Each structure stands twice: as C-alpha cells, then as structure tokens.
Amino acid sequence: MWLLAIVIIALAGYLVYALINPEKF
C-alpha cells in the first residue's frame, strides 16, 4: 500500500509542477 501512496504523491507533485511551469510542457 505504501508503494501506491508514493506513486500518488509523485503524480500530485508532477501535476503541481506542470501547473507552476506550464511553458515547459
């Protein structure tokens, strides 16, 4: 279950980064 939590946190961080830096996507 902890692995799933890590994946969700990583995806959330990636989405936040994409929202902060949209010009890189």
BELSUL-V60303 format. One record per residue. RES is the residue in one letter. PHI is phi in degrees with one decimal (NA if undefined). PSI is psi as a letter, one per 20 degrees, with the letter a starting at -180 (none if undefined). D_CENTER is the distance of its C-alpha to the mean C-alpha in Angstrom with 2 decimals. Layout:
# BELSUL-V60303
res=RES phi=PHI psi=PSI d_center=D_CENTER
res=RES phi=PHI psi=PSI d_center=D_CENTER
This chain:
# BELSUL-V60303
res=M phi=NA psi=h d_center=18.00
res=W phi=-65.0 psi=h d_center=16.23
res=L phi=-65.5 psi=g d_center=14.62
res=L phi=-62.5 psi=g d_center=13.16
res=A phi=-63.4 psi=g d_center=11.87
res=I phi=-63.4 psi=g d_center=10.22
res=V phi=-62.9 psi=g d_center=8.55
res=I phi=-63.9 psi=g d_center=7.47
res=I phi=-63.7 psi=g d_center=6.30
res=A phi=-64.3 psi=g d_center=4.44
res=L phi=-64.9 psi=g d_center=3.00
res=A phi=-63.4 psi=g d_center=3.27
res=G phi=-63.7 psi=h d_center=2.91
res=Y phi=-64.4 psi=g d_center=2.44
res=L phi=-65.9 psi=g d_center=4.26
res=V phi=-62.9 psi=g d_center=6.00
res=Y phi=-63.6 psi=h d_center=6.86
res=A phi=-65.9 psi=h d_center=8.07
res=L phi=-72.0 psi=h d_center=9.98
res=I phi=-75.8 psi=h d_center=11.43
res=N phi=-122.1 psi=m d_center=12.42
res=P phi=-68.6 psi=h d_center=13.35
res=E phi=-70.5 psi=i d_center=16.30
res=K phi=-90.5 psi=i d_center=14.50
res=F phi=-120.2 psi=none d_center=13.46
